Amino acid sequence: MSLAAPKILLITPPLTQLNTPYPATAYIKGFLKGRGYDVAQADLGLALVLRLFSVEGLKRVFAEIEAGDFALSDNAKRMLRLQNRYLATVAPVVRFLQNKDLTLAPRICHGRFLPEASRFDNVADLETAFGTMGLTDQARHLATLYLEDLADLIKETVGPHFGFSRYAEKLALSATSFEPLHQALQAPANLLDSLLLEELDALLARTQPDVVGFTVPFPGNLYGALRLAQRIKQTRPATRTIMGGGYPNTELRTIQEPRFFDYIDHLTLDDGEGPWLRLFDFWAGKIPQGELQRTFSRGESGDIQYVNHPHPDVPHPEVGTPDYSDLPLTDYLSVLEVLNPMHRLWSDGRWNKLTVAHGCYWKRCSFCDVTLDYISRYETAPATLLVDRIEQIIAQTGQTGFHFVDEAAPPLALRDLAVELLRRRVAITWWGNIRFEKTFSPDLCRLLAASGCIAISGGLEVASDRLLALMEKGVTLAQVARVTDGFTRAGIMVHAYLMYGFPTQTAQETVDSLEVVRQLFAAGVVQSGYWHRFSMTAHSPVGKNPAKYQVAAVGPEPAGFAWNDLWHDDPLGTDHEAFGPGLAKSLYNYLHGVALEEPLGFWFDFKTPKTTTPRQLVAQALQAPEKPDFAKQNQRLFWLGNAPELRVEAGKKGTRAVLTCYEQAEDFEVKAPEAAGRWLHELLVQLSHDYDTKVLLKEAAATFPAAAGPFDAFLLSPAWQLLREKGLLLL
C-alpha cells in the first residue's frame, strides 16, 4: 500500500456532546484539506445515540433484557412494562430534540405523551424554572429526562458503560494501569459495542481509508476509540491508526504500555497538525522515523519510542478554518439536562467552536496545566482572519452561534474581533471563557455585547484574596465584582467557576468564600456558577512542587499508562470533602434567587465558623468611583450608534445644535451649544462610518473648538454624559 496520498478518516468516538460536534476533527480536516489531502470525518458518538434511540435500537435493547438474566430494579421493571409506549414515542422525541418537529411541545408538556420513570420523580417546578412563555424549553427538559430514563435502563442492563457524555469513563479515569481497559476490550462486545461496530463497518465500507485518526478529548472517549481501533485492526490490518486529543495530551505523556499499541499505531501529543504532516512524510518515505514530531510508536522489539524532532509548530494563523462538511449538523440533539443557565449553553443548541488565540496569555495559575503546550504556547491571529473564518463557517453550516473555546480569551483580541464583526456587519451570537481582569472595562463589555456576546464564564475559583494570590490568579475579589458588574450591565450572563479544597484552605476560608459568592448573587452580578473540588495534576505548579504549597503527593503509583491526577494530603487544610454537598446546595438555591439571606451554616449538617467576610464587601467594590473620562486620553472612541442628524435652533441664550439619533429601540436628542454640537456631529458621523481609523480621546480633544470652552468641562456636560450612556465608548 502506497501512502504517498493517503485517504484519511477522522473519528470522534462516543461520547462528547449531543448538541454540537466536538471541533477537533473539523479543525484537522480544515487544515489537511488546505494541504490537498483527501479527508472524511464522522461523529460515531452521535451515530451510536441515533442508532440506539430509534425503534429498531430499542427493540434490540428490550429483547436482550428479556432474554438475559438481569436482576432488575423496580424502575427497570416498570419501563419494560411500558416498552410499547417507549417504542411509540422514541422517534417523535428524537425529532423534537433535533428541532425538526417543535409542534410536539404542547403534547409533551400537557398530553401525558411520555412514559415516565425515575428521572421524573424530582422534576422541578417548571413554571418557576421556565416561566409561562417557555413551552418548548419545558418540553425539551422533559424529553431529556425521558432519554435519561432510557439511558439508566441501558446502564443497569445491556450497556453498563453507557453515559451520554461519559462513555466507559470509569475505565479511563486515573487509569495508571492499562489492565482494566485491556480486560474490557478482550470481553465479548455488548449490545452497545455491537451497534457502534456496525456503524463503523458501514463507515469504513463507504470511505475506504488508509489512515484513521481518533480524537480522545475526555476519559469517556478512550474505551470507544480503542474498541473501534480494535475492529479496524481485525478487518483492515493494513490501515494505520493515530490517536490524539486532550486526554492523551494530559494523561498519556509518559506512556510505556506496549498493549496500547496493539490498537493504535501512533499516539501524537499537543496540536496534531505538525505531527500528522511528519507522519505522512514518513510513510511516503520523505523523512526517517527520527524526524517525527511529538509521536509515540512501538518499535520492532516491542519497546515504546517517543520521537520529537525540533520542527517548528504550525502557527495559529495557519491552522486553517474548521471544516464541518460530512457531519450531519441537523441531526444533533438540543437537550436540556439541568436548569443552570450556563450549563444549558453547553448542551442546548448548535454552536460552531472556534479559538480566538492558542494557549493562555496569563499561564500562571498554580492549579492549571501551565507547563503543557495547549496552555503555555500563546499565539494570536489577526481579527480580520478570525472573521474570515467565522464567515466561512457560517456559509458552510448555516449557523451563526459560536463558542470560543479558549482557556482564557484575551481581552484585547476580543476587542479587535468585536470591532471587526461590527465593521463588516457580521451578525453572530457568541460566548466563551475569560479571566475577570480589569481590562474588561464596562465600555469593553458593552462593545462585546454589541458584537453578539451573550455569556462569559470565568474563574473566581476560591473567593479569598489570600488563596487567589497563592494560586497566582492575578485578580482580587473587588476587581471580580466590578468586572462581573460591567458584563451584567451590558446584558451578558456571567458564570463563575468556583473551587474548594485548594491547598491550605481552612474551614474559615471556605465559609468566607461562600459569603463572597452569596454577595455576588445577591448583588445580581453573577447569574450562574459551579463548585469544583481542587484536583492536583502532574503538569500544574502544585503537582510539580507540592511542598511549596504545603501538601504532599501520596500516589497513585505509576503503572505505565495514564499519569495526571495525583492524590495528595493537605495537613493544613480543612476536611474539604465535608463541605461539598452544602456548597452545591447553596449554589443551586442562589442560582434561583432563593435563601440568599439565610445564615451560611444553614447549608451544612455540621458546625461551621461564622464568616469574617465584610457584609458589604461586594457592595462597596461596586460603589468605587470609575476613572473619569478626562483621565482616559489615550483610549479609543467608538460609537455603537448610527450617524445622527443635525439641526441648529435659535434660543434665548444663542443658537444651539440638536443632534437626533435614530437607534434600534428608541430615538433621542442631544442638545449642545452650536460650536460643540457641530463638533460632536462631525465626530459621530466619522465614527459611524470609519472603523479603520482609531480616534483617541486626546486626538478628538485637539479638534474641539476653543469657542466651546474647556474640553474637560465639556466631558462633564449633559450632552457628553447622554452620549456615553447611549453607546459612545472609550476603549
N, C-alpha and C positions, 0 to 999 in steps of 0.2 A: 504494500500500500504506500503510495507516494503521498507525503503530506506537504507537498510544495504549495498547494492551495486547498487547505482542509475545509470541509463543511463542518460548521460549528453549531452545536445546540446548547443553549443556556437554560438551566432549570432552577426554579425556586421550589424546593421541596416543601412538604407540609410541615407546619402551617405558620404563616406570619399574620396577615390580616385578611379579613373577608371583604373589606370595603374598597380596597385600592391595592394596586400592585406594589410589592416591595421594589425599590428602584434599582437594585444592584444590577440585574440582568439588562435593564433598559440602558443604564449607563455604559456597560461594557459593549452592548450591541451597537449603541450610537458611535462609540469610539472605534470599534473594529470595522463597522461598515464604512466609516470615513476613511479607513485604510484599505478598503477594497475587499474585505473578507465577506464570505457567504455565511450569514448568521441567522439562526432562528432562535426563538425563546418560548418558554412555556411556564405557566404557574400551575404546578401539579397539586399545590395545596388547594387552590380554587377548584381544580378539576375533580379532586377527591371529594370535596364537600358537595359539589353539584351532583356527583355520581351517587353519593351516599344518601343525600336528602332529595331523593326522587322516588317515584312509585316503585320502580324496579329495585332500587337500592334498599328501601325499607322492607320490601317483601323478602329480600335476602336476609336482612337483619332479623326480622321476626321468625323466618323459617329456621334460621340457625339457632336462635334462642330456644325455640320449641323442640328442636332436635337435640339440643345439648343438655348437659347435666349441670345447670346453674342453680345455686342457692339464691333464689330471687327475693328481694325485699318486697314489702307490701306495695311500695311505689311502683316497682317494675311490674308486679303482677297486674296492678291497675292499668298500666299502659298497654300491656299485652291484651287485656280485655277490650281496650279502646282502639285496637290496631286498625279496624276498618275506618274509624274517623281520622286517624293519622294518615292512612293511605289516601283518603278523600281530600285531605287538606294540604298535604305537603307541597304539591306542585303550585297551587294558588299562593301559598305563603311565600315560597321562594320567589315567585314572580313579583309579588308585592314588595319584598325586600330588595329586589333588583330595580325597583321603581318602574316596573312595566305594567302594573295594574293597581294604581293608587285608589281606585274606586272601591277596593275591598276594605278600606279602613273602617267605615261605619259597621260593617258586619263583624269585623274582628273585635271592635270595641263594645258593641251593643247586642250582637246577634247570637251569643253562645255558639260561635262558629268553631273556636279552637278547643280541642280536648285539653284539659288542664291536669298537670301533675304537680310534683312538689315545688317546682320553681314558682308556681303561682301562689304558694302559701303566704308569702310575705310581700305581695305586691303593694307598693307604696300607694298612698292616696294620689291617684293620677290627676285628679282635678287640681290638687295643690301643686303637684310637680310640673304639670304642663299647661295649666290654665284651661279655660274653656275653648280657646282657639286651636289647641294643638291636637286635633283628632288624629292626624296622620302620625304624629310623634307618639301618641298613646298606642296606636296600633303597631307601630314599629317596635316599641318596647315589649308589647305583649307577644308579638311574633318572634322576637328574640328569645323571650322566656320559653316559648314553645320549642324552638330549636335546642335550647339548653336542656330542656327536659329530655329530648331525644338523645342528646349527647350524654347525659347522665346514664340513660338506659344502655347505650352502647358501651360506655366505660365500665359499667357494672357487669357486662356480659361479654360480648364478642370482640370488643376492642379496648382492653384495659389501659392502653397507652393514649387513647384519643383525648384531644382537647383542642378547642378552636384556635388557640394561639400558642399552645404548649404541647405539641405532639411528642409524646415519649420524652418530655423534658427531664423527668427524674433520672433517666438513664445517662444524661449528659451533664447534669448539674454537678459541679465539683467532682467530675469523673477522673480522679487521679489515675485510676486503673481502667484499662480497656475491657476487662473481663466481663462486666455486666452487659455491655453493648455486644461483645462477641457472642455471649450466650443467647441473647435475644435474637441476634442475626442468624444464628445457627438453628434456632427453633423453626418449626414449620410456619409458613405465612398464615396469619389470622385473616379474618374476612376483610378488614380494612386494608391490610397489606395486599391482599389479592386484588381488591378494587384498584388500588394505587398502581400495581404492576400491570394490570390490564390497560390502564390509561397510558402507562409508559410504553408498552408494546405497540400500541396504535401510533403513538407519537414517533417512535423510532422507525416504524414502517413508513410513515409519512415523510420524515426528514432525512433518513439515511445518513446520520452524522459520522464524521471521522473522529470528532472530539466532542465530549460532553462536559460542560462546566457546571458545577453546583455552587450556588451561594448559600452559605450557612450563617445567617446573621445572628441567630439565637440558639441556645442549647436545644430548644424544641425542634430545630430543623435537622439536627445531626442524624438521628435514627432514620428518618425518611430518606435523607441523602444517601446514607450507606446502604439501605435496602434497595434503592434504585440503582446505585452503582454496582451492587452485587448482581442484580439481574442483567445489567449491561455486560458484565464480565462473563456471565453464563451464556448469554445469547449472542454477543458480538465481541468476542475476546480481543479482536484487533483494535477496537475503539478505545481511544485514550480518554482517561477521566482526570479532571482537575477539580480541586476544591479551593475556595477562598471565602472571605467574608468576616463579619465581626467576631464570630465565635473562634475560628482559628487564630485571628489576629490577637485576641486576648488570652485564649486558653491553651493553644497548641504551639506556642513559640519554642518549646523545648521538647517536642515530641520525640520519643525514642521507641515507639511501639511498632514493630515490623508488621503485625497483623493488620493494622490500619491500611497498609499499602497493598493488601490483597484486593481492596476495593477502589482505592484512589491512587492513580499513578503519580500525581504531583500535587503537593499542597503548597499554595502560594500565600505569602503574608502581605499585609498592608494593601495599598492600592494595586489593583490587578493589571492595569494597562501595561506597565513596563514588563513585569514578569511574563505575561502572556505573549507579548511580542518576542521575547527572548526564547520562550518555548517553541514558538512557531519557527523561528530561525534555526533552533537546534534540530528540530525534526526535519527541516528542509536541508540540513547539512551545512548551513551557513556559518554556524558558530559551534565550538566544542561545548561539552556539558559544563566545563569550568567557567563559562561565561553566562550561565543562567543568573537570574536575579531573584533574591528572596524566595527560593524554591527548595522544598524538601522532596527527596525521592528515596527509593530503596535501591541500594547498589546490588550488583550481581551476587555478592557474598551475603546479602541479607541485611547489611548494616544500613543505618539511616544516614543519608548525606544531606547537608544543608549547604547550598551554594548561594553566595550573594556577591557577584562581581559588581564593582562600584560604577554601574551605569547611572547616568542622571535620571531622576524621576521625570515622568511626563508632567509638564507644568499644568497647573489648574486651568488656565485659559485654553489649553489644547486638548482637554479630555473630551470635548465634543458635547453634543446635545443628547440627552437621553432619548432613546427611540422605543416607543411603546407599541410599534407595529407587531402584529400577530398575538397580542394579548387581548382577550375578549373583554374590552373595557365595559361593555354594557351588561356583563354577566356578574359583576361583583355585587355583593350584598351590603346594603347600608343597614347595619344593625345598631341597636340602641340598648347596650347592656346595662349601664349604670346611669344614674341621673346626675352625675358630676358633669358640669357643663364643658370642662376642658377634655375630659376623657371621651366625651361624645365626639369631639373633633377627630380623635384618633380612629374611632370605629364607625363613624357615620359619614357618608359622602365620598365622592371620588376626588382625591387630591393628587395632583401632579407633584412629585417630590423633586426638589432641586436644592443645590448647595450654593450659597452666596460666596463662601470662601472655604478653602481647605484648611482644616485644623482649627485651632483656637488661638486668638490673638492674646489672650491672657495667660493661659497654660501655667498657672501657679498653684491651683487648688490642690491641697495636700491629699485629698481623698480620691483624686481623679488620675486616670492613666496618662499622666502628662509626659511620660517617657516614651510613649508609643507614637508612631508616625501619624495616626489619624488625629491626634491632638497636637503633637509637637511641631509638625511642618505646616506653618501658616503661610498660605498664598491666597491672593485675591485675584479676581477677574474684573475687567472694566465693566461699568454699569451698562454700557452700550452692548457689550457681548452678552451679558446676562439677559437683557431684554430681547435681544435677537433670539436667544434660546427659548425664552418664555413664549415669544410669538410662534416659533417653530412647533413647540409642544402643543399650543392651543390649536394650531392649524391641523395637527395630526390627531389629537384626542377629542377636539370639540369641547374641552373642559377648561374653565378659567379659574379653578381653585388650585392654589399652590401651598404646599407645606415646605418651608425652608428648613432643611434637616441639619443645619449647622449645630455643632456643640454649643456655640455662642455666637450668633450673628453679630458682626462688628457694626457699631452704630454709624460710623461714617460711611461704610459700604452700603448700609441700608438707606441712609440719607440720599446717596447718589443714585441708588436704584429707584427710590421713590420719585426723585426729580425726573429721572429718565422715563419712568412709566407715565408721569403726568405730562411730560413734554410730548411724548408720542401718542398720548390719549389711549394707552393700552389699559383696558379695564379688567383687573383681576381681583380676586379675593384671596388674601394670604394670611398665614400665621407662622410662628417659629419661636425659637428659643433664644434668649438673650441673657446678659448679665445686668443686674439692676444697678447700673453705674450712672454717675451724674451727667454723662454726655447725653443721656436721654432726657433732654430738657422738655418742658411742656410743649414748646413750639415744635421740636422734632417729633414728639408723639402725635401732634396734630397733622404734621406732614405725612407721617406713616399711615395714619388713618385715612387721609385723603387719597393715598395711593392704593388703598384696599386692605390695609391691615385690620383684622377683626379680633385677634387674640395674640397674646405672647405668654410664654412660660419662662420662668427664671428661678434660679436657685437662691432662696433665702437661707436654705439649709438650717443650721442651728441658730435660732434667733437670739444670739447672745454675742455682744461685741467682743468679749474675751475669746470665745471659740471661733468667731468669724476671723479674728486676727490670727489665731493659731492655725486655722485651715487656709490662711492666705487668700481669702475670698476677695479682698480688695474693696469691700463695701462696708458701710455702717448701717445700723438699724434706721437711723434718722434719714439717711440717704435713700434706703429702700422705700421708706414711707413716702418720701417726696416723689420718687420716680414712679411708684405704682399709682400715686395720685394723678400724676401727669398722664399716664396711659388711660386711667379710668375716665378722667375728664374729657379725653379725646374720643371716648366711646369704644375703647379697646379693652377686651376682657383680660384680666390678669390671673394667671395660675402660678402658685408658688410651690416649688419643690421644697419640702421640709425634711430635715434629717434629725434623728435622735440616735443616741448611742455613740457619739464621736468620742475618741479617747479623752479620758479625764473628765467627761461631762458628769456633773453631780446631779443629784435629785433636785437641788435648788435651781440649777441652771435649766433643767428640763421643764420645771414648773414655770420659771421666768420666761422661757421660750414660748410656752403655751400662752402666757399672758400677752406677749407681743402679737402672736397670731390672732388671739381674740380681739385685740385692739384694732388690728388691720382689717379684720372682717367687720367689726362694729363701725369703723370709720367708712366702710364701703369702698376701700381702695384695693382690696383683693377679693376676687369673686370665686376663686377655686383653689384647691390645694391638695397635697397628698403627702403623708408622712412616710418616709423610707427609713429603714433601720440601716445604720452605717455598716458597710462591709469593707473589710481590709483586702485590697487586691495586690497582687505581686508587683504590678507595674506603677503603683502610686508612690508618692513620697512617704506615706505612712508605712506601706508594705516594704519599701526599700530600707527604711531606717526606723523600725518600731520604737527603739529606745529613745529616740528624740521626742516621741510623742507619749512616752512613759507607758507603753503597752508591750506585751511580749507575744511573739508568734509561737503558737503551740501545735501547729500542724496545718494540713494533713501531711503525711509522709509522701514524697514523690513516688510515683509508680509507673513512670514512662509515658503517661498520656497527658491529660489536661492539667494545667497548673496556673491558677489565677486567684480563686477565692481562698483566703487564708483564715484559719481560726486564730483568735487572739484572746489573751487575758487582759483585763483592764482593771488593775487593782485599785486605782484611784477613783474610778467611775462608780456610778450607782448600779443597781440591778436594772439594766436597760430593758430587759425582756418584760418586766412587770409593767412598764409604762405603755407598751404598745397598744393594747386594747383601748385604754382610756383616751390616748391621743387620737386614735382613729374615730372613736365615738364622738368626741368633742368636735372634731373637724367636720364630720358628717352633719352635725347639728348646726355648726356655724355656717356651713355652705347654704343651709336653708333658712338662715336668719333666726334660728331657734336657740334659746337658752344662752344668749350672749352675756347676760348679766348674772348667770349662776356662778357661785364661787368655784374656783378651779378644782378643789378637792371633790366636787360633785361627780367628776368623771372617773374617779378611781375608787377601787374597793379596798384601798389601804390608806393609811395616814400619809399625807404629803405635806411638805413645808408650805407656809404661806408665801406668796410671791413677793419678791423685793423689787420687781419692775415698777417704776413710777406709773401711777394710774393714767397720767396724761402724756406719756412718752410719745405716742404716735400723734396725738392732737397737737402737741407743742411743735413737733417736727413739721407738721403741715401748716402751722401758722408762721413759720420762719419766713421773713420777707425775701422776695425774689430780688435778684440783682436788677437795678433799674436799667432802662434801655440805653441811657447815655453812657453806661459802663460797658456796652457791647459794640463798640465802634468797629471792631474787626469782624463782626458777624455779617452773614449774607442776608439781604432782604429777599423774601419770597412771598408772592401774593397768590393765595388759593382761589381768588375770585376772578371775575371777568373784567374787561376794560369798562370803567364807568363812563357815564355821560356827564358832560359839564355844562352848567348854565351859570350866568352871572346875574345877580339881583341887586337892585339898589335898596339900601336900608337906611335907618336913621343915623347909623354910625359909619356910613360909607358903603361902598359896594362889597359884596361878598360872593364867594363861589359856592355853588351847591353841586356836589357830586352824587349822582343817582347810581346806585349799584344794584344790578339785577342778578339775583342769585337763585339757586335751585328752590329753596323753600320760602324765601322772602325777598322783598326789595327794601332797601334802606337808603337814607340820605346822610351824607356827611357835609357839614357846613363849616366853612373857614373863611378868614379874610381873603380877599381876591388873590393877593400875591401868593400866599401859602396854598390856597386852593388850586391855583393853576399849576403850581409846582407838584402838588400831590397828584393831580390828574395826569400830568406828563409821566410821573414816576410809575403810577399804577398801570397806565397803558403800556409802558415799556416792559414792566414785569409780567404783564399778562400775555405778551407776545414773544418775548425773547427769554427763553430758558437757558440759552448758552452763555450769555454774559452774566457774570456774577457781580451784582451790585452790592458792595459793602455799605454798611450804615454810614461810615465816615466819608465814602465817596458821594453818597446821596447828600450828606450834610454840606459838602463843598459846593453843591449847586443850589443850596437853599437861599432864596432871595434875602438880601440884607434888609429890604423894606419890611419883611415879615417878622423881624425881631430875632432874638437869640434862638438858635436851633434847640438848645437844651430845654428852653421853656416850651417850645412847640411840642417836644416829646411828651410833655405832661398835659397837653391840651385835650379837651373832649374829642376833637376830631381824630387825633392820633390814637387815643385810647379806644375809640369806637372801631377804628380800622384794625387795631391789634386784636380786639375781641372777635372781629368778624373774619379774620383769616390773613392778616399781614404778619408774617412770621420773621423771626430773626434766628438764623441757623448757623 
